[in-house]
Amino acid sequence: MTEADLVVIGAGPAGMSAARAAADAGLSVVLLDEQRKAGGQIYRDVVRAAKVRADILGPDFHKGLELVHALRHANIHHITGATVWQIERNTRVAYTVEGAASFVTGKCLLIATGALERPIPVPGWTLPGAMTAGAAQILLKQSGMLVENAVLAGCGPLLYLVAAQMCRAGTPPQALVETQSTANILAAVLHHGMGAIQGWRQLAKGLGLLSELRSSGVKRFTGASAIAIEGSEHVEAIRFTARGRRQRVECSTVLLHHGVVANTQTARSIGVPHHWDELQRAFVPEKNKWGRTVHPQVYIAGDGAGIGGADAAAITGRIAALAIAGELGAITQAERDAAALPLRRDLRRELAARPFIDRAYPPYGGALSPADETIICRCEEVTAGDIRKYAKIGCRGPNQTKAFGRPGMGPCQGRYCGLTVTELLAAANGLSPQDTGYYRIRPPIKPVTLGELAGLAKQIEDEKETAQ
């Protein structure tokens, strides 16, 4: 059984930056990484991909190289291919690598599990050929595979980035079907215009991507509604309404995206309270300005604590590491505060435009409240209509729905249907999402085999015999 001052779950921007900052302060760090190579989703396979696809992925992708190289530190033990499936006593983490289960215990724990793409359940979204924009980007980063004859549908900055990368690769999308309206943009300017000015760097990047798309001749349809994907055995077309006219675009691939949300499963599994963020329309964990949760030894950083982007995630990781180093006596409180001061300034700059972005690109309403026949839980094939029926006969919260029809009980354990179930029940029962709540997450957080459990039990027994 391994022990360390700090255990970090996740090797994305927040986890990597926190691991290095903690190591620099003299702490021993175990970094548990589900991927085979550090970088998380945003910087996936960055060391290799940045060399062979730099012109396609863009300059921001290269920021991950510095974070990955910074993990080369004597105090950092980076464990790759590690699937975390349980946390005991807040800081004892059970994980599996290549079928062998192990424990690692830290004096403190940092959860840096990042974000998930928000599901966009629309008619036809389960057809072969329909996938998320983020999944298409992963294919590009990791294997160089490109989707062809594609339409991107939804909203948000990632939609523009993926479309621009496709153009650079020589396979431009046929069209962008965007759900945000002019009214959304005007409301964002009215309520968050000053923040947009302060965060002009992020907006400038977005304008640059739009310029690329115009130069490439990519069609854009904005204010789209009534989105549906057509096909019998695979995607054949996408239909929608834009500017009062019905539209149909033939294609073999549809890339869906309408934002990302915090991946809260790990934090929920140890009872960290969460609250509903109305602007991001998602639950986020409760923490203080250092990332500390109600459990004094547990911290959260990065997009798993609320969506802010890769640069903001890296900063919050460093801030949390400073707090942990101070907590463990590696640095003084004065040293902690002095080091955190410029980081907080940088964080304010990075987050300045976030309210504007969230208001300008709200989640697609048709996916938050899908038609009755639309499947929302792909694991158990539960439809939106099923959830509404459960509400009519007394179901008040997501946990109850498991008894009615098993949503949230499949392999993904509710990661991709949970928010939709909350939205549907809240609307049907006339309650707020906060009052409606979310699934109760229990271990194992990820699937684990009986063989792995048996091996872990034997490991524990052997350690006991050695100690005697």
N, C-alpha and C positions, 0 to 999 in steps of 0.2 A: 504494500500500500504506500503510495507516494504522498509526501506532505510538502507544502510550500507556503510562503507568506501570502501569495495571491494566486488564485485560480481564475483564469479568464475563459469564458465560454464565447467563442466566435473570433475569427481572425479576419474580420473586415476592417474598415478604417478605424473604428472605435477600439476594437480589441487589440489591433496591432500597435496603435499609438499608445494605448494604456500600458501594454506589456513593456514597451521600451522605456516609457517614463518611469514605471515602477522599478524596472531593472536598473536604470541610471541612479535611482535613489537608494540602491543597495538591497532591494527586496528580491527574494527568489520567486520566480513566476513559472507557472505551468499554463500554457496556452493550448486549449482544446479546440481543434479545428476539424469540422466535419468534412471539409474539402481535402483533397490530396496536396494542394498547394495553397499557400496563403494568398489572401486578397479579398475574400468574401465574394459576394455577387458582383459588386460594382467594379472591383479590380480582379475579376476572376482570371486566373492563370496569367497574370500580368507580365511576369518575367519573360515568358515565351511569346505571348501574344503581342506585346509591345514591340518586339523585334520584327515579327513577320507581318503584322497588320497595323502598323503605326499610322499610316496614311488614312486608313479607314476609320479607326476607332477614335482618333482625335487627340489633341494635346492633354486634355484633362485626364485621360486614361493613364498617362505616364506618371501622374502623381503617386500612383500606387507603388511604383518601383522603389521610391525612397522608403516607404513604410515597410515593404517586404524586406529590403536589405537591412533595415534597422533591427530586424529580429535576430540578427547575428550577434548575440550577446551571451556571455557566459552565464548570466543569471536567468536566461529564458530557456525553458524546455518546451519546444513546440511539438505537440503530438498531433499528427495529421491523420485523416481518415477516422476521427474519433466521433462517434455518435453518442451524445449525452442523452440518457434516458431516465435518470432520476437524480434528485438532490435530497440529501438527508441532513437533518440538523443544520440546514441553511448553507453550509459550506462543504459538505462531503458529497462529492459528485461521482456518480456511477456512469461509466461510459464503456463503449465497445469499440475495439479496433480489430478488424479482420476476424470476427467471430470470437474474440477473447475479451471478456469483460474485466474491468478493473475499477478501483476506487482511487480518487485523489482528494486529499483534504487540505483546505486552505484556511489560514487565519481570517482571510477575507475572500469574498467572491465578487467578481464583476461579470454581469450578464451583458453581453454585447452581441445579441442574436440578430440585430438588424431588422430589415423590413420584409414584408410579403407584398406581392402585387395584389391589389384589391380585385377580387373576382368580378367578372362582368357577365352575369347570367342573362343572356338574351336568347330568343328562339334560335336554335341551331348551334349554340356555342359548344356542344359536346361532339359535333361532327369531326371526323378526321380532316385535318387541314385548318381547323380553328385552334389557335393557341394564343398565349399572351405575347405581347411585344418583348417583354423581358426574357422569355424563353427563347425567342428568336435571336436576341442579342447574345445570350449565353452560347448558343450554337455557333455564332460568329466568333466569339472570343476564344472558345475552347477548341473548336474543330475547323473553323474557317468555312462552315457550311452556310450557304445563303438561301433564303427563301425567295422564290420567284413567283411572278404572276399574283402578287399580293396586294391587299388593301389593308390599311391600318385604320382602326376604328376606336373611338373613345376620345380622351382628352388628356392633356398634361404635357409637361416638358419632355418626358421620356419618349413620347410619340414622335416629337420632332427630331430627337437625337437618333432614334432608330431609323427613321425615314432618311435622314441625312447620311447615315452610315451606309444604308442600302444604295443610295445614289453614288456615293464615293466608290462602292464596290462594283458599280456597273449594273446593278439590278434595281433600278428605282421602283418604288411602289406605283401601282396604277392610280391610286388616289388616297387621300386622307379624308376620312369621314369623322368630323369633329363635333362633339356634342355641346361644347361651350357656346354661348350666344353672345351677341353684342351687349346685351343687358348685363351679363356676367362681367364682362370686361369693364363696362362703365361703372358698375357697382364697386369693383375692385379699385378703380381709380378714385372714386369718391371716398371710400372708407379707408383705403390703405395707400393712397398715392404718395404720401411722404415716405413711407417705408420702402416703396418701390424706388424712389429717388435715392434713398440711402443704400439700397441694395442693387444699384444700377449694374453692377458687374454681372449678376445672374440674368438680368433682363437683356443686357447686351448680348450674352451668349445665345439667348433665345431668338433675338432678332437676327443674329448671324445665321442660325440654323434655318430660319424662315427664308432668308435671302438665298441660301443654298437650294432650298426646295423650289423657289420661284425660278432660279436659274436652270434647274433641271426639268422644269415644265411639269412638276407634279400638281395634279388637280387637288383643290381643297374644297370640301363642302363643310360649312360651319352651321351651328345651330341644328344639328341633325337629331332626329327623334324617330321612334318606331323602327329601330334597327332590328333586322332579322337576317339570319344567315340561311341561304337556301342550299339544298342538296339532298340526295337520297342516301348514297353511301359515303359521300365525301363532299367537301365544300365545292359549290358550283357558282355561287354569286352572293352578293350582299345587297339587300334592299333597305331603303330608309326614306325618310321625308326630310327635305331641306328647303327652306324658303318657300314653304307651302306646296312644293312639288314632290311627287313620288319619284324616286330615283332607283336605278338598279345597275350594278356594276358586276360584270362577270369576272370571276377570279377563281383560283384554286386554293388560295390561302387567305385567311383573315387573321390579322394580328390585333388582339384586343388589349386595351389598356385604359384605365381611368384612375390612375394614381396608385400609390403604395401606402401601406398602413404598418404600424408597429407590429412586430412579431412578439406577442405577449405570452405565448404558451409557457415558456420556461419560468417567467416571473410569476404567472398565475399558479403554477404547480406548487409553489412554496408560500402561497397566500399573500403575495404583495397586492395591496389594494389598487384598483384602477378606477379612473373616471372617464366620462364621455367627453371628448373634444368635439364640439359642435361644428367647428370650422373644418376640421379634417374628417369629421363623421366617422370616428373610430375611438376605441378605448386606448388610453395611455396610462402607464404606471405612475403612481404617486411617488415622488422623490423630492429631495431638497436640491438646492442649487449646486451641490457637489455630486449629485447622483445617488445619494444615500437613501435607502428605502426605510420602511418601518422596522426592518430587521437590521440592526446596527452594523452587522458584518457584511451586508449585501448591498451592492451598488449596481446601477444600471446606466449605460452610456450608449450613445449613438442613436440610430433611427428606431431602435427598440424602445426608446424612451419618448418617442415623438418624432415625426418626420422633419428633418432639417437639411438633409443632403450629406454627401460624402465629406466635404471639408468641415462642416459643423460637427459631424460624427467624430472625426479625428480629434477635434478640439475638446469635445466633451470627454473623450477617452483620457486625454492628458489631465484634464481637471479632476476626474474621478481618481486617477492614479496618484495625484498630489494629495488628495484627501486621505486615501488609503495609506500612503507613506507617512502622513502626519499622524494618523490613527495608530499606526504600528510603531511610532517613535523613530522612524528613519530620518525624518526632517522635523524641524520645529514648526509651530503654528505660524510664526512670522515668515519663515522660509516658504511655507505653503502659500500663504496669502500673497507674498511678493511675486512668486512664480505664476500664480493664477491671474493676477491683475491684467497683464497683456493678453492672456488667453481669453478672458471674459470680454475684453474689448473686441478681439477678433470674432468671437462668437456672436456678439451683437450685430456686427457688420454682416456676418454670414446669414443670420436669421432675419435681417431687416425686411427682405422682400418676401419672406415665407407667407405672411398673411395675405399679401397681394396675390401670390400664386394660388393659394388655396381658394381664395374668393373668385379669382378669374377662371379657374378650371375646376369647378365642383364635380363630384362624382355624377355620372349619368343617372338621372332619375329613373329611367326605364329599367336599370339594373338594380337599383336600390329597392324597387317595388316591382318585381317582374310579373308578367302575366301568369295566371294560374297554372297553365300547362308547362311552364318553363321549369326544368330541373335546376335545383339550387344545390342539393347535396349529391355530388356525382358518385361518391362512394356507395351510397345506399339508394340512389335514384329517387330521392324525395323531391317533390315539386313545390313551387310557391303556393299552389292551391292547397296542398296537403297541410302546410303550416297554417294557413288561414282557417282551415277546417278544425285543426287542433285548438286554435284560439276560440272558435265558436263554442266548443264543448268544454271550455274551462282552462285551457293551457295558458299559463301566464308568463312562463319564462323558458329559455332555451333548454335548461336541464330537464324540464318536464317533457319536452318534445321527444327526448330519447326513448321514453316509455311508450309514446304514441306511434312512432315510426322510425326510430333509429337514426335520425340525422345527427351528424357529429360523432358517430360511433365507428366510422370506417377507418381505413389506414391513415388518413390525414388528420383524424381526431378533431375535426371541426375547424381546422386552420382556414379552409377556403369557403365554408358555408356559414361560419359563426356570425359574422357581422350581418349577413343577409337575413338570417333567422331572427336576430335581434331586431332589425328594422321592420320585418314583416309582423312580428308579434307586437311590437310597440304601436304600429299603426292600427292593427286589428283590435287591440285592447284599449286604445286611447291613452297609452302611457308613454313616458319618455324612454329613450334607449337606456338612460342611466338606471331608471327604476326597473326596466325589463331585465337588464343584466346580460351576462354572457355564460357560455358553458363553464362548468366547474372542471378544471383540468386536474387530472390525477395521473400519477406515474403508472406505467412508464410513459414518458413524454413522446418517445419514439418506440416503434416495435422492437421487442427483444425476444430472443428465442429461449426455450427452456434449457437448451444446451449451454447457452451463455450464462444463465442463472446458476446452473449446476456447477459450471467451471468457476464462477465467482465464489460460490459456497465452499468449494474445495480450497480455493486460494485463501480464504479467510481462516479455514481450519489449519492449513499449513502454517500460516503466520502465527496462529495461536500456539502451535506446537513449538515453533522456532523461539517464540518469546519465553516459553517455559524452560 
